Each structure stands twice: as C-alpha cells, then as structure tokens.
Amino acid sequence: MNIVLHEPGNPLNTGNIGRTCCATDTVLHLIEPMGFRLDQKEIKRAGMDYWQHLDVRRYINFQDFLQKNPGAKIYMATTKAHKTYTEVQYGENDFIMFGNESRGIPEEILVDYEDTCIRIPMGEKIRSLNLANSVAIVLYEALRQQNFANLECNGELHRLNWK
C-alpha cells in the first residue's frame, strides 16, 4: 500500500503516520511544501526509532508525484466525498492520499478524482478527525481487505504463554 500526505503541516502527525506505515510495510509519500523539516526532533519522537526503516519518498508538488507514479490508482480522503472508505475495494499497490491538517486536499485536485474520493463517516459536531487517526482507520481497512498480507500476526505474549 501507499500513503500520500499532501503538504503535511504537523510533524507529530507525520511521525505517527510514518510509524504506522513502517508497522504495515506501507510506503509513505510526502508532497511538499511541508510545514516542518524531516530532521525535526518531533518527527523522530513520534516515529520513535522506526523512522530509519521507513520507505519515505518526497515530491516537489502534486505534478511531480503524478509524473513519478504514472497510472497510480489514487483514493482521495476528504470529508466532501460521496463514498465512505469501506465502499471501495483497495488493491495492494493503490495510493491513499490525505491533505493538510487544516486545509485538506485542494479542490483543484479533488475535482479530477470524484470517483475515487472517500470519506470517514462522523457526526456533525466536528469538521474532521486527527490526520494520523484517519490514516490508520483507512489504511487498516485496505489491509483488512487484503487479509493483512505479509503482516505478522502471531498473537504471542512476551513473558507468559496463553493457557
């Protein structure tokens, strides 16, 4: 799977998303400009010591991303979508894109992806969920649809044994 962050602004969210991507063997794509530097301590703190194992790729802008990933099937996570994230069938090489924490994905991009826009259902009292939480929700649904292929799920205790 592939997670794409369009102009992320919060290093803690990006660090947490990087950790989730590392845990799921998912590639993280970062589209600039970003509101932080990748060497900031907040990134490392949120991603812990896993960041070094992460496959992370950077792009100057959305056009650069498209040129370097020709033919990519991209799902756009937005509160404006008609379909929920559970109504689509994800492929193992698909891309799921999330926008900036305060602005989302620009509508200039969304208009070309109406059929692959997805949303997470939520009540009317809030505008959106935390970005790192949203990525985890959608990514794990995509992985569930693929039976968590290539992910270790042994369920063993560390010190004791199950009875």
Contacts in CASP RR format, 6 or more apart in sequence:
PFRMAT RR
TARGET T0000
AUTHOR 0000-0000-0000
METHOD contacts of the structure
MODEL  1
MNIVLHEPGNPLNTGNIGRTCCATDTVLHLIEPMGFRLDQKEIKRAGMDY
WQHLDVRRYINFQDFLQKNPGAKIYMATTKAHKTYTEVQYGENDFIMFGN
ESRGIPEEILVDYEDTCIRIPMGEKIRSLNLANSVAIVLYEALRQQNFAN
LECNGELHRLNWK
1 24 0 8 1.000
1 26 0 8 1.000
1 27 0 8 1.000
1 90 0 8 1.000
1 91 0 8 1.000
1 92 0 8 1.000
1 93 0 8 1.000
1 94 0 8 1.000
1 96 0 8 1.000
1 139 0 8 1.000
1 142 0 8 1.000
1 143 0 8 1.000
2 26 0 8 1.000
2 27 0 8 1.000
2 28 0 8 1.000
2 29 0 8 1.000
2 72 0 8 1.000
2 93 0 8 1.000
2 94 0 8 1.000
2 95 0 8 1.000
2 96 0 8 1.000
3 17 0 8 1.000
3 21 0 8 1.000
3 26 0 8 1.000
3 27 0 8 1.000
3 28 0 8 1.000
3 29 0 8 1.000
3 95 0 8 1.000
3 96 0 8 1.000
3 97 0 8 1.000
3 98 0 8 1.000
3 135 0 8 1.000
3 139 0 8 1.000
4 29 0 8 1.000
4 30 0 8 1.000
4 31 0 8 1.000
4 65 0 8 1.000
4 74 0 8 1.000
4 95 0 8 1.000
4 96 0 8 1.000
4 97 0 8 1.000
4 98 0 8 1.000
5 14 0 8 1.000
5 17 0 8 1.000
5 28 0 8 1.000
5 29 0 8 1.000
5 30 0 8 1.000
5 31 0 8 1.000
5 97 0 8 1.000
5 98 0 8 1.000
5 99 0 8 1.000
5 131 0 8 1.000
6 31 0 8 1.000
6 62 0 8 1.000
6 97 0 8 1.000
6 98 0 8 1.000
6 99 0 8 1.000
6 100 0 8 1.000
6 104 0 8 1.000
6 105 0 8 1.000
6 106 0 8 1.000
6 109 0 8 1.000
7 31 0 8 1.000
7 32 0 8 1.000
7 33 0 8 1.000
7 34 0 8 1.000
7 35 0 8 1.000
7 99 0 8 1.000
7 100 0 8 1.000
7 103 0 8 1.000
8 14 0 8 1.000
8 30 0 8 1.000
8 34 0 8 1.000
8 35 0 8 1.000
8 36 0 8 1.000
8 99 0 8 1.000
8 100 0 8 1.000
8 101 0 8 1.000
8 131 0 8 1.000
9 34 0 8 1.000
9 35 0 8 1.000
9 36 0 8 1.000
9 100 0 8 1.000
9 101 0 8 1.000
9 102 0 8 1.000
10 35 0 8 1.000
10 36 0 8 1.000
10 101 0 8 1.000
10 131 0 8 1.000
11 35 0 8 1.000
11 36 0 8 1.000
11 40 0 8 1.000
11 42 0 8 1.000
11 43 0 8 1.000
11 46 0 8 1.000
12 42 0 8 1.000
12 43 0 8 1.000
12 45 0 8 1.000
12 46 0 8 1.000
12 132 0 8 1.000
13 46 0 8 1.000
13 101 0 8 1.000
13 130 0 8 1.000
13 131 0 8 1.000
13 132 0 8 1.000
14 30 0 8 1.000
14 34 0 8 1.000
14 36 0 8 1.000
14 43 0 8 1.000
14 46 0 8 1.000
15 42 0 8 1.000
15 43 0 8 1.000
15 46 0 8 1.000
15 47 0 8 1.000
15 51 0 8 1.000
15 132 0 8 1.000
16 46 0 8 1.000
16 47 0 8 1.000
16 132 0 8 1.000
17 28 0 8 1.000
17 131 0 8 1.000
17 132 0 8 1.000
17 135 0 8 1.000
18 28 0 8 1.000
18 47 0 8 1.000
18 50 0 8 1.000
18 51 0 8 1.000
18 54 0 8 1.000
18 56 0 8 1.000
19 46 0 8 1.000
19 47 0 8 1.000
19 48 0 8 1.000
19 50 0 8 1.000
19 51 0 8 1.000
20 26 0 8 1.000
20 132 0 8 1.000
20 135 0 8 1.000
20 136 0 8 1.000
20 139 0 8 1.000
21 27 0 8 1.000
21 28 0 8 1.000
21 54 0 8 1.000
21 55 0 8 1.000
21 56 0 8 1.000
21 139 0 8 1.000
22 47 0 8 1.000
22 50 0 8 1.000
22 51 0 8 1.000
22 53 0 8 1.000
22 54 0 8 1.000
23 50 0 8 1.000
24 139 0 8 1.000
24 140 0 8 1.000
24 143 0 8 1.000
24 151 0 8 1.000
25 150 0 8 1.000
25 151 0 8 1.000
26 139 0 8 1.000
27 55 0 8 1.000
27 56 0 8 1.000
27 57 0 8 1.000
28 54 0 8 1.000
28 55 0 8 1.000
28 56 0 8 1.000
28 57 0 8 1.000
29 56 0 8 1.000
29 57 0 8 1.000
29 58 0 8 1.000
29 59 0 8 1.000
29 65 0 8 1.000
29 69 0 8 1.000
29 95 0 8 1.000
30 38 0 8 1.000
30 56 0 8 1.000
30 57 0 8 1.000
30 58 0 8 1.000
30 59 0 8 1.000
31 58 0 8 1.000
31 59 0 8 1.000
31 61 0 8 1.000
31 62 0 8 1.000
31 64 0 8 1.000
31 65 0 8 1.000
32 58 0 8 1.000
32 59 0 8 1.000
32 60 0 8 1.000
32 61 0 8 1.000
36 42 0 8 1.000
36 43 0 8 1.000
38 56 0 8 1.000
43 51 0 8 1.000
44 51 0 8 1.000
57 68 0 8 1.000
59 65 0 8 1.000
59 68 0 8 1.000
62 109 0 8 1.000
66 72 0 8 1.000
69 95 0 8 1.000
72 94 0 8 1.000
72 95 0 8 1.000
73 91 0 8 1.000
73 93 0 8 1.000
73 94 0 8 1.000
73 95 0 8 1.000
73 116 0 8 1.000
74 94 0 8 1.000
74 95 0 8 1.000
74 96 0 8 1.000
74 97 0 8 1.000
74 113 0 8 1.000
74 116 0 8 1.000
75 85 0 8 1.000
75 88 0 8 1.000
75 90 0 8 1.000
75 94 0 8 1.000
75 95 0 8 1.000
75 96 0 8 1.000
75 97 0 8 1.000
75 116 0 8 1.000
75 117 0 8 1.000
75 118 0 8 1.000
75 138 0 8 1.000
76 97 0 8 1.000
76 105 0 8 1.000
76 109 0 8 1.000
76 110 0 8 1.000
76 113 0 8 1.000
76 116 0 8 1.000
76 117 0 8 1.000
76 118 0 8 1.000
77 85 0 8 1.000
77 96 0 8 1.000
77 97 0 8 1.000
77 98 0 8 1.000
77 99 0 8 1.000
77 105 0 8 1.000
77 117 0 8 1.000
77 118 0 8 1.000
77 119 0 8 1.000
77 120 0 8 1.000
77 134 0 8 1.000
77 138 0 8 1.000
78 99 0 8 1.000
78 104 0 8 1.000
78 105 0 8 1.000
78 110 0 8 1.000
78 117 0 8 1.000
78 118 0 8 1.000
78 119 0 8 1.000
79 119 0 8 1.000
79 122 0 8 1.000
79 127 0 8 1.000
79 128 0 8 1.000
80 107 0 8 1.000
80 110 0 8 1.000
80 117 0 8 1.000
80 119 0 8 1.000
81 117 0 8 1.000
81 118 0 8 1.000
81 119 0 8 1.000
82 114 0 8 1.000
82 117 0 8 1.000
83 117 0 8 1.000
83 118 0 8 1.000
83 119 0 8 1.000
84 118 0 8 1.000
84 119 0 8 1.000
84 120 0 8 1.000
84 121 0 8 1.000
85 118 0 8 1.000
85 119 0 8 1.000
85 120 0 8 1.000
85 137 0 8 1.000
85 138 0 8 1.000
85 141 0 8 1.000
86 141 0 8 1.000
87 118 0 8 1.000
88 116 0 8 1.000
88 118 0 8 1.000
89 145 0 8 1.000
90 96 0 8 1.000
90 141 0 8 1.000
90 142 0 8 1.000
90 145 0 8 1.000
90 146 0 8 1.000
91 142 0 8 1.000
91 145 0 8 1.000
91 146 0 8 1.000
92 146 0 8 1.000
92 149 0 8 1.000
94 142 0 8 1.000
96 118 0 8 1.000
96 135 0 8 1.000
96 138 0 8 1.000
96 139 0 8 1.000
96 142 0 8 1.000
97 105 0 8 1.000
98 104 0 8 1.000
98 105 0 8 1.000
98 131 0 8 1.000
98 134 0 8 1.000
98 135 0 8 1.000
99 105 0 8 1.000
99 131 0 8 1.000
101 131 0 8 1.000
104 128 0 8 1.000
110 117 0 8 1.000
118 138 0 8 1.000
120 129 0 8 1.000
120 134 0 8 1.000
120 137 0 8 1.000
120 138 0 8 1.000
122 128 0 8 1.000
122 129 0 8 1.000
128 134 0 8 1.000
129 137 0 8 1.000
143 149 0 8 1.000
143 151 0 8 1.000
156 162 0 8 1.000
END
